[in-house]
Amino acid sequence: MVVREPVRLRIQVRPDMGALREQVLAPGEPGYRLLSGGTHLHYALIDLQFDPCLPTDAWIDYTVALQALTDTDGPWTDWTQWAPELCYPGKSSPGFVLPSRVHSLLHGSCRKPHHAGADGLVEADRLLKRLMAQDALDVGPCPAADAPDDLPHWPSALVLTGDQVYADDVAGPMLHAIHQVIARLGLPDEPLAGGDMFGLDSAQALYRHPAGFYRRETLLPRQARNAALIEVLFGGVEKPVFTTDSAHNHLITLGEVLAMYLLVWSPALWPLINLDPPAGLDAASAALYQTERAALEDFVVGLPAVRRLFAHLPTAMIFDDHDITDDWNLSREWEEVAYGHPFSRRVIGNALVGYLINQGWGNAPDAFGAALMEQVQAGVHAPGHEAHNGLIDGLLNFGRWHYTWPTQPPLVVIDSRTHRWRSESAARKPSGLMDWEALTDLQQALKGLPAVLLVSSAPIFGVKLIEAIQRAFTWLGHPLMVDAENWMAHPGAGHAMLNVFRHPKTPQHFVVLSGDVHYSFVYDVELRGQVRGPDIWQICSSGLRNAFPPRLLDVLDLANRWLYAPRSPLNWFTRRRSMQVIPRKPEGTAHGRRLLNGSGVGLVELDAQGVPWRIRQILREGRFVGFSRRDTESRWD
C-alpha cells in the first residue's frame, strides 16, 4: 500500500463461515516494513502469517483500516472512506480465494497508458464483476467443454508477463502529470550522474529544461564517443519488426519512476492533476501532446477497475525490457555501453529500484532480506548520493528476481533479462535469454513435477518468419533495429532450453505463458527424439494495452503460413529442433490467420492434470475469442 503519512494498519480477514481474524501492526513490527520515499510518499510492505493457515477454495473477506502514527488515540479510517469503489456490487468488502489447484488464470503483458485502445486489465475486472453477479465463485468440476460461452471458474491468479509500465515510452501528458506528483508528494531532488557534462546538475534542472519534454535525447553529451549511448537509451522503442522513434520522454530520475507507478495503477492522484500542456512546446509537440492526452484520459477512466482487480486476485509479475529500458541487456555490446556510462547506469538503476518496490518485493518477499531493504530505504531517502549508488550497484548484480509459487501446478517465473548468455563470437550478437547456470537451476527446480506453469516474458516458440527476419538483421549487424530477442537467436541458450524440456525427470505438461510481441497466439508443441518429449502449450497474450501495426501483422501472418507451411520446401530446409508445431486459429478471424491483434487479456482453463482444456483471449467489452487446434496444419520444425 502507498500512503501519504506513516500509519498503523488494522487488517481483518474473515473466511466464509469462519471466525474473524485481526492483526494490528505498526511500522517495524513483524509483517510490516515502511519505506519512506518522500515527505508524503510512504510504502507499507505487508507480509502476514496466519496460524492456522487460511482455508483454500473458500471466499475470504478482508478489510484494511489506517490510523495516523502520530495519533495513537485517533480514529481509524477504513477502505470505505479512501477507496469506496474497491469491492464489487453485492459485497460488503473486497476478498479473495486461495485455490487448492489452479482451475483458471488470467495473463497478459505490455500495457502502455497512451495507446489508443482497450485496457486488458479493465476487461479482467469486467470478468470478475460478471462472475460475482452470477455467484460463480465455485471451484468444483470444470464447465462443459462444449459450451464455448461459459464463464470460467473464479481465476486463481493474474500473471503479468512483462512491460507493466513503459519507462522508456512516456507520453508528454503523463510526464507532465509525473512532475506534478513529484512536487505534491515532496520527493527529494536527485543529483544526476554525469549531468555536469551536459549542464544539468539535478533532477529539478531537468524538469525545468525546455528539452525535458519530447527531446530528452538532446540533453546527452554530444561527443562522438557517446553516440552509442544515444542509441541505447533513445534509439526508439515499439520495434516489433522495424524501428520507430518514441523514447524521447524516457524516465530518468528515481522520482519520475516512483511517480509513474502511482499513476498507472491507481486513480487516487489523478483528480489532483492538471493536464493542460506545459509552456514552451513547439507546434509539432503540442499537436502530439493533445493526441496523447485523449488516449491518456481514456486510460485514467479505467483505473478504479484496475485497482479493484488487484485487490481481489493474487498477482504475479516479472519485468521485461520496457519496465527498465528498451532492448535491456540485448547484447554484450549493449551492456558495455549502458553500464559503462554513469548516466545510463543511473537510468537503469532507478528503474530497477522502482521495480523492486512496486513489483518485485510482492512476488517473493523472502528473496529480499532485511539488509537489502535497509539499503533500499537509504537509497530512496537520498537519491543521487553514495547510498543510492551503492544500492544500484547491488541491484545490477542481484540474482533472485525469478521465483516459484507453490500452486498446483506450480507457477515458475523465470528471469530472462539479467541472467544473459553473452555471445563469445561477437559483442553485437544477441545474448541468450538465460545462461547455462540459470538454465541448470531451472532444470533442477522442475525435476519431479508432473506439470508446470512456466512464465517466460518472450515466447520460447515464436513465429518462424519473424525470427528469420530478426536473424537476417542480426547477420547484417543491426539486432537493435528489430528487437532481435528470441530464445533461438542464441544457439547455446536455445538448445539448452530444449534440453530442459526433454529431460526425463522434468514435467510432461508445460504451459508456457508469454507476452512481449504485441500480438497473441497459441501453439501446441510436441518434441520428438528417441523418447517422446513433453506436451507444451505456448500461449502468448500481448498486449494488455498495445497492439502490433495491423497491416504489417497481416502481411507477416499470411507470409509465415505460406512460406513455412507443412509441405513448403523452405520449412523443410530450415528444420532444426525436431519438434511438431500445431497452430491454433483465433476463432472468428479471416481464413489463414493464426495471430490475433488487439488489446485484451488471456484466459487459460486447466484440468486436474494441469492440461489446458480451453484457451481464450478477452477483448473489448468482454468478447471471448477462443483458439481452436488445427491438426491438419501441423508442421515439423
C-alpha positions in Angstrom: 0.0 0.0 0.0 1.1 3.6 -0.6 0.1 6.2 2.0 0.8 9.9 2.4 2.0 9.7 6.0 3.2 6.8 8.3 0.3 4.8 9.6 -0.7 1.9 11.7 -2.6 -0.8 10.0 -5.6 -2.9 11.1 -6.2 -5.8 8.8 -9.2 -8.1 9.3 -9.9 -11.3 7.4 -13.0 -13.4 7.7 -13.3 -16.7 5.7 -16.7 -17.9 4.7 -18.4 -19.4 7.8 -15.2 -18.8 9.8 -14.1 -16.6 12.7 -12.8 -13.1 12.2 -9.0 -12.7 12.4 -7.4 -9.4 13.1 -3.9 -8.0 13.1 -2.9 -4.5 14.2 0.6 -3.5 13.0 2.9 -0.6 13.5 6.0 0.1 11.3 8.9 -2.1 12.2 6.8 -4.9 13.7 6.9 -8.4 12.1 5.0 -8.3 8.9 5.1 -4.6 8.3 8.1 -2.6 6.8 7.6 1.1 6.0 9.7 2.6 3.2 9.7 6.4 3.0 10.3 7.9 -0.5 9.4 11.5 0.2 7.6 13.9 2.5 4.2 12.4 1.5 5.2 9.1 -0.1 5.4 6.0 2.1 5.2 2.4 1.1 3.6 -0.1 3.5 5.1 -3.6 2.7 2.8 -6.1 4.4 3.7 -9.8 4.7 1.2 -11.5 7.1 1.5 -15.0 8.5 -1.7 -16.8 9.7 -1.8 -19.7 12.2 -3.8 -21.8 11.5 -3.5 -21.2 7.7 -6.3 -19.6 5.9 -8.7 -22.1 4.2 -8.4 -23.0 0.5 -11.3 -23.0 -2.0 -13.3 -20.5 0.1 -14.2 -16.9 -0.2 -12.2 -14.8 2.3 -13.4 -11.2 3.0 -10.8 -8.7 4.2 -10.7 -5.0 5.3 -7.9 -2.6 5.8 -8.0 0.5 8.1 -5.4 3.1 8.8 -4.5 5.2 11.8 -2.0 8.1 11.8 1.2 7.1 13.6 1.2 10.5 15.3 -2.2 10.0 16.9 -2.4 6.6 18.7 -5.8 7.6 20.1 -7.1 8.9 16.9 -9.8 7.5 14.6 -9.3 4.6 12.2 -10.2 5.2 8.5 -11.1 2.1 6.6 -11.2 1.4 2.9 -14.8 2.6 2.5 -13.5 6.2 3.1 -10.5 6.2 0.8 -11.4 3.7 -1.8 -15.2 3.2 -1.7 -15.3 1.6 -5.2 -12.9 -1.2 -4.1 -15.5 -4.0 -3.8 -17.9 -5.5 -6.3 -21.7 -4.9 -6.2 -23.4 -7.2 -3.7 -20.3 -7.5 -1.5 -19.6 -5.5 1.7 -15.8 -5.7 1.4 -13.1 -6.9 -1.0 -12.0 -10.6 -0.8 -10.0 -13.4 -2.4 -9.9 -17.1 -2.9 -6.8 -19.3 -2.2 -7.2 -22.2 -4.6 -6.2 -25.8 -3.8 -5.3 -26.1 -7.5 -5.3 -23.7 -10.5 -8.6 -24.1 -12.5 -8.2 -20.9 -14.5 -5.9 -17.9 -14.7 -5.6 -14.5 -16.4 -2.4 -13.4 -18.0 -1.0 -10.6 -20.2 1.8 -8.1 -20.9 2.5 -4.8 -22.5 0.3 -2.1 -21.0 1.1 1.3 -22.5 -1.1 4.1 -21.0 -1.3 6.3 -24.1 -2.1 3.5 -26.5 -5.4 4.3 -28.1 -7.4 1.1 -27.4 -8.9 -1.1 -24.7 -7.2 -2.0 -21.5 -7.0 -5.7 -20.8 -6.9 -5.2 -17.0 -10.3 -3.4 -17.3 -11.6 -6.4 -19.2 -10.3 -8.7 -16.5 -12.2 -6.6 -13.9 -15.3 -6.8 -16.0 -15.0 -10.6 -16.0 -14.7 -10.7 -12.2 -17.8 -8.5 -11.9 -19.8 -10.9 -14.1 -18.6 -13.8 -12.1 -19.6 -12.1 -8.9 -23.0 -11.2 -10.3 -23.7 -14.8 -11.2 -22.2 -16.0 -7.9 -19.7 -18.0 -10.0 -17.1 -18.4 -7.2 -17.2 -22.2 -7.1 -14.1 -24.2 -7.7 -15.8 -27.5 -8.5 -15.8 -29.5 -11.7 -14.9 -27.8 -14.9 -17.8 -26.4 -17.1 -18.7 -28.4 -20.1 -16.1 -28.1 -22.8 -18.8 -27.8 -25.5 -20.2 -24.6 -24.0 -17.9 -22.0 -25.5 -19.6 -19.0 -23.9 -19.4 -20.4 -20.4 -17.8 -18.3 -17.8 -14.7 -19.7 -16.2 -14.1 -20.5 -12.6 -13.0 -17.6 -10.4 -9.4 -17.1 -11.7 -6.7 -18.4 -9.4 -4.2 -15.7 -10.3 -3.4 -12.8 -12.6 0.0 -13.3 -14.2 1.7 -10.2 -15.8 4.5 -11.3 -18.0 6.3 -8.0 -18.7 6.1 -4.4 -19.6 3.7 -3.5 -16.8 5.0 0.1 -17.2 6.7 1.8 -20.1 9.6 3.7 -18.5 11.1 4.3 -22.0 8.0 5.4 -23.8 6.2 8.0 -21.8 3.5 10.3 -23.2 4.0 14.1 -22.8 0.8 14.4 -20.6 2.0 11.5 -18.4 5.4 13.1 -17.9 3.6 16.4 -17.1 1.5 14.5 -14.5 4.6 12.8 -13.1 6.3 16.1 -12.4 3.2 17.4 -10.6 3.1 14.3 -8.4 6.8 14.7 -7.6 6.1 18.3 -6.4 2.9 17.4 -4.5 4.4 14.4 -2.6 7.7 16.2 -1.8 10.1 13.7 -3.5 13.7 14.7 -2.9 15.9 16.2 -5.6 18.5 14.0 -7.3 22.0 15.0 -8.5 22.3 13.5 -12.0 25.2 11.1 -12.6 27.3 12.6 -15.4 25.0 15.6 -15.6 27.8 18.1 -15.2 28.9 17.0 -18.7 25.8 18.5 -20.3 24.8 21.3 -18.0 22.2 19.6 -15.9 23.3 19.0 -12.3 20.0 17.8 -10.8 16.5 16.4 -11.4 14.9 19.8 -10.8 17.1 21.3 -13.5 16.0 18.5 -15.9 12.3 19.1 -15.1 12.7 22.9 -15.9 14.7 22.4 -19.1 12.8 23.1 -22.3 14.2 19.9 -23.9 12.8 17.9 -20.9 9.6 17.2 -23.0 9.9 15.2 -26.2 13.7 16.0 -26.7 15.5 14.4 -23.8 18.0 12.7 -26.1 19.4 16.2 -27.0 20.5 16.6 -23.4 23.1 13.9 -23.7 26.7 14.9 -24.2 27.3 15.3 -27.9 30.9 13.9 -28.2 31.2 11.2 -30.8 32.1 8.6 -28.2 28.6 8.9 -26.7 26.8 8.1 -30.0 26.3 4.5 -28.8 24.8 5.8 -25.6 22.2 7.7 -27.5 21.3 4.6 -29.4 21.0 2.5 -26.2 18.6 4.9 -24.4 16.9 6.9 -27.1 17.2 4.8 -30.3 13.4 4.1 -30.2 11.0 1.6 -28.8 7.9 -0.1 -30.2 10.1 -2.2 -32.5 8.2 -5.4 -33.3 9.9 -5.6 -36.7 11.1 -2.1 -37.8 12.3 0.7 -35.5 10.3 3.9 -34.8 11.2 6.8 -32.5 9.2 7.1 -29.3 11.7 7.2 -26.4 12.1 11.0 -26.2 10.4 11.2 -22.8 12.4 8.4 -21.3 12.1 8.4 -17.5 15.5 9.3 -15.9 15.2 10.1 -12.2 14.1 7.9 -9.3 11.2 10.4 -8.5 9.9 10.0 -12.1 9.9 6.2 -11.9 8.1 6.1 -8.5 5.5 8.7 -9.6 4.9 6.7 -12.8 3.9 3.6 -10.9 1.4 5.6 -8.8 -0.2 6.9 -11.9 -0.5 3.7 -13.9 -2.1 1.5 -11.2 -4.3 3.9 -9.1 -6.9 6.6 -9.7 -6.1 8.3 -6.3 -3.8 11.1 -7.6 -5.4 11.8 -11.0 -8.1 14.2 -9.6 -5.3 16.5 -8.5 -3.6 16.6 -11.9 -3.9 19.4 -14.4 -3.2 18.0 -17.9 -3.2 21.4 -19.7 0.1 21.4 -21.7 3.2 23.0 -20.3 4.6 26.1 -21.8 7.2 26.0 -24.4 6.1 23.2 -26.7 6.6 23.7 -30.4 3.7 23.1 -32.8 4.5 19.5 -33.6 5.0 18.6 -29.9 1.8 20.5 -28.9 -0.2 18.5 -31.5 1.3 15.2 -30.3 0.5 16.2 -26.7 -3.2 16.6 -27.5 -3.4 13.3 -29.2 -1.7 11.5 -26.3 -3.9 13.4 -23.8 -7.1 12.0 -25.3 -5.7 8.4 -25.1 -4.4 9.0 -21.5 -7.7 10.4 -20.3 -9.4 7.3 -21.6 -6.8 5.2 -19.7 -7.5 7.1 -16.4 -11.2 6.3 -16.6 -10.4 2.6 -16.2 -8.1 2.9 -13.2 -10.7 2.3 -10.5 -11.4 -1.0 -12.2 -7.7 -1.9 -12.3 -7.3 -1.1 -8.6 -10.3 -3.3 -7.8 -8.9 -6.2 -9.9 -5.6 -6.1 -8.0 -7.5 -6.0 -4.7 -9.1 -9.4 -5.5 -6.6 -11.6 -7.3 -3.1 -12.9 -6.3 -1.0 -11.2 -8.9 2.4 -12.4 -10.1 4.7 -10.1 -12.1 8.0 -10.1 -13.9 9.9 -7.4 -15.7 10.7 -7.2 -19.4 12.7 -4.5 -21.1 10.2 -1.6 -21.2 9.9 -1.8 -17.4 13.5 -0.7 -17.4 14.6 0.4 -20.9 14.2 -0.9 -24.5 16.5 -3.8 -25.5 17.7 -4.1 -21.9 20.8 -6.4 -21.9 20.2 -7.4 -25.5 23.9 -8.0 -26.3 27.3 -7.8 -24.7 28.0 -4.6 -26.6 24.7 -3.1 -25.2 25.8 -3.9 -21.7 29.3 -2.5 -22.1 27.9 0.8 -23.4 25.0 1.1 -20.9 26.8 0.2 -17.7 30.0 1.9 -18.7 28.4 5.4 -18.6 27.2 6.9 -15.3 24.1 8.5 -16.9 22.7 5.3 -18.4 23.7 3.3 -15.4 21.7 5.6 -13.2 18.6 5.5 -15.5 18.6 1.6 -15.5 19.3 1.5 -11.8 16.4 3.9 -10.9 14.0 1.7 -12.9 15.2 -1.4 -11.1 14.6 0.3 -7.7 11.1 1.2 -8.8 10.5 -2.4 -10.0 11.7 -3.8 -6.7 9.4 -1.6 -4.6 6.3 -1.8 -6.8 6.6 -5.3 -8.3 9.5 -7.5 -7.3 9.0 -7.5 -3.5 5.4 -8.5 -3.7 6.3 -11.6 -5.8 8.6 -13.1 -3.2 9.2 -11.1 -0.1 11.6 -13.7 1.3 14.0 -13.0 -1.6 14.7 -9.5 -0.3 16.4 -9.7 3.1 16.4 -7.1 5.8 19.9 -5.8 4.8 18.8 -5.2 1.2 15.6 -3.4 2.3 17.6 -1.1 4.6 19.8 -0.3 1.6 16.6 0.5 -0.4 15.4 2.9 2.3 18.8 4.7 2.4 18.9 4.9 -1.3 15.4 6.3 -1.9 15.8 8.7 1.1 18.8 10.4 -0.6 18.8 9.7 -4.4 22.0 10.6 -6.2 24.2 10.1 -3.2 26.5 7.3 -2.0 23.8 5.0 -0.6 21.7 5.3 -3.8 24.7 4.5 -6.0 25.6 1.5 -3.8 22.0 0.3 -4.0 22.1 0.4 -7.8 25.4 -1.4 -7.9 23.8 -4.2 -5.7 20.7 -4.5 -7.8 22.6 -4.7 -11.0 24.2 -7.8 -9.6 21.1 -9.2 -7.8 20.3 -12.7 -8.8 16.9 -13.6 -7.3 14.4 -11.8 -9.5 13.0 -15.2 -10.5 10.6 -17.1 -8.2 8.2 -20.0 -7.8 4.7 -20.1 -6.3 3.6 -23.4 -4.7 0.4 -23.5 -6.6 -0.9 -26.7 -8.2 0.6 -26.9 -10.8 3.5 -24.7 -9.6 3.9 -21.3 -11.2 7.6 -20.9 -12.1 8.6 -17.4 -13.2 12.0 -17.1 -14.9 14.2 -14.0 -15.2 15.2 -13.8 -18.9 16.8 -10.3 -18.6 19.6 -10.4 -16.0 21.0 -14.0 -16.5 22.0 -13.5 -20.1 24.2 -15.9 -22.0 26.6 -13.4 -23.7 27.9 -14.1 -27.2 31.6 -15.0 -27.2 32.0 -14.7 -31.0 30.8 -11.1 -31.4 29.8 -8.4 -28.9 26.9 -7.2 -31.1 25.2 -10.6 -31.5 22.1 -11.1 -29.3 22.7 -12.7 -25.9 20.9 -15.8 -24.9 17.9 -15.1 -22.7 19.3 -17.3 -19.9 22.8 -18.5 -19.2 23.9 -22.1 -18.6 23.9 -21.8 -14.9 20.4 -20.3 -14.7 19.1 -23.0 -17.1 20.7 -25.7 -15.0 19.0 -24.2 -11.9 15.7 -24.1 -13.7 16.0 -27.8 -14.7 16.6 -28.7 -11.0 13.6 -26.7 -9.9 11.4 -28.6 -12.4 12.6 -32.1 -11.6 9.8 -34.4 -10.3 6.9 -32.1 -11.2 4.2 -33.7 -13.3 3.1 -30.3 -14.7 4.2 -26.7 -14.5 3.0 -23.2 -15.4 6.2 -21.6 -16.8 6.4 -17.8 -17.3 8.8 -16.6 -20.0 8.4 -13.0 -21.0 9.5 -13.7 -24.5 7.8 -16.7 -26.2 10.0 -19.8 -26.3 8.4 -20.9 -29.5 7.7 -17.9 -31.7 6.6 -17.0 -35.2 9.2 -18.5 -37.5 9.1 -15.8 -40.2 9.6 -13.0 -37.7 12.5 -14.9 -36.1 14.0 -15.3 -39.6 13.8 -11.6 -40.1 15.5 -11.0 -36.8 18.3 -13.4 -37.7 18.8 -11.6 -41.0 19.1 -8.2 -39.4 21.5 -9.6 -36.8 23.7 -11.0 -39.5 23.7 -7.6 -41.1 24.8 -6.1 -37.7 21.6 -4.4 -36.7 19.9 -6.5 -33.9 18.7 -3.4 -32.1 16.6 -2.4 -35.2 14.3 -5.4 -35.0 14.3 -6.2 -31.3 16.2 -9.5 -32.0 15.4 -11.2 -28.7 14.0 -14.7 -29.1 15.1 -17.9 -27.5 16.6 -19.4 -30.6 18.6 -16.3 -31.5 21.4 -17.7 -29.3 22.2 -21.4 -30.2 23.5 -22.3 -26.7 20.5 -20.9 -24.8 18.0 -22.3 -27.3 19.4 -25.8 -27.3 19.8 -25.8 -23.5 16.2 -24.8 -23.0 15.1 -27.6 -25.4 17.1 -30.0 -23.3 15.3 -28.8 -20.2 12.1 -29.8 -21.9 13.5 -33.2 -23.0 15.0 -34.1 -19.6 13.3 -37.4 -18.5 12.6 -36.0 -15.0 11.1 -32.7 -15.9 7.3 -32.2 -16.3 5.3 -33.9 -19.0 2.9 -30.9 -19.2 4.4 -27.5 -19.8 2.1 -24.4 -20.1 4.3 -21.6 -21.2 2.8 -18.1 -20.6 4.5 -15.3 -22.6 3.9 -11.7 -23.9 6.3 -9.1 -25.3 5.4 -9.3 -29.0 2.1 -7.2 -29.1 0.0 -9.9 -30.6 -1.5 -13.1 -29.3 -1.2 -16.7 -30.5 -1.2 -20.3 -29.3 1.0 -23.2 -30.5 0.8 -26.8 -29.3 4.4 -28.2 -29.4 5.4 -31.8 -29.3 9.2 -32.5 -29.0 10.4 -35.6 -30.8 13.5 -37.8 -30.3 14.4 -41.3 -29.2 11.7 -40.8 -26.5 8.6 -38.7 -26.9 9.0 -35.4 -25.2 6.5 -33.5 -23.1 3.4 -31.8 -24.3 4.0 -28.0 -24.5 1.4 -25.2 -24.9 3.0 -22.0 -25.9 0.4 -19.3 -25.0 1.2 -15.7 -25.8 -1.1 -12.9 -24.7 0.1 -9.4 -25.7 -0.7 -6.6 -25.3 -2.9 -5.6 -22.4 -3.0 -2.1 -23.9 -0.9 -2.2 -27.0 -1.0 -3.7 -30.5 1.2 -4.6 -33.5 0.9 -2.4 -36.6 -2.2 -4.0 -38.2 -1.2 -4.1 -41.9 2.3 -5.3 -41.1 1.0 -8.1 -38.9 -1.5 -9.2 -41.7 1.4 -9.5 -44.1 3.7 -11.3 -41.7 0.9 -13.7 -40.6 -0.1 -14.7 -44.1 3.6 -14.9 -45.3 4.5 -17.1 -42.4 1.7 -19.5 -43.2 2.7 -19.8 -46.9 6.5 -19.8 -46.5 6.5 -22.3 -43.6 3.6 -24.4 -44.5 3.9 -28.2 -43.7 4.8 -29.0 -47.4 6.9 -25.9 -48.0 10.5 -26.6 -49.2 11.6 -23.6 -47.1 10.1 -25.1 -44.0 11.8 -28.5 -44.7 15.2 -27.0 -45.2 15.0 -24.8 -42.1 14.0 -27.6 -39.7 16.3 -27.5 -36.7 14.6 -28.6 -33.5 12.9 -32.0 -34.1 9.5 -30.9 -33.0 6.0 -30.8 -34.3 4.2 -27.4 -34.1 0.4 -27.4 -34.2 -1.0 -23.9 -34.6 -4.3 -22.8 -33.1 -6.6 -20.5 -35.0 -8.2 -17.5 -33.3 -11.9 -18.1 -33.8 -13.8 -15.6 -36.0 -10.7 -14.3 -37.8 -10.1 -14.4 -41.5 -9.0 -17.7 -43.2 -5.3 -18.4 -42.7 -4.8 -16.1 -39.8 -3.0 -17.5 -36.7 -2.0 -14.2 -35.0 -4.6 -12.2 -33.1 -4.2 -8.4 -32.9 -6.0 -6.3 -30.3 -5.7 -5.2 -26.7 -7.0 -7.7 -24.2 -6.2 -10.3 -21.6 -5.5 -14.0 -21.9 -7.7 -16.7 -20.1 -6.4 -20.3 -19.7 -8.5 -23.0 -18.1 -6.8 -26.2 -16.8 -8.0 -29.7 -15.9 -6.9 -31.7 -12.9 -3.6 -32.8 -14.6 -2.7 -29.2 -15.4 -3.6 -29.6 -19.1 -5.3 -26.6 -20.8 -8.7 -27.6 -22.0 -9.8 -24.2 -23.2 -7.6 -21.1 -24.2 -9.2 -17.8 -24.9 -8.5 -14.1 -25.2 -10.8 -11.5 -23.8 -11.1 -8.4 -25.9 -13.0 -5.1 -25.7 -16.4 -5.3 -23.9 -15.8 -8.8 -22.6 -15.8 -10.5 -26.1 -14.2 -14.0 -25.9 -12.0 -15.3 -28.7 -11.1 -19.0 -28.5 -8.1 -20.7 -30.1 -9.0 -23.9 -31.9 -6.4 -26.5 -32.7 -5.6 -27.2 -36.4 -4.0 -30.7 -36.5 -4.1 -30.7 -40.3 -1.7 -27.7 -40.4 0.9 -29.2 -38.1 4.5 -28.9 -39.3 7.8 -30.3 -38.3 10.5 -27.9 -37.2 
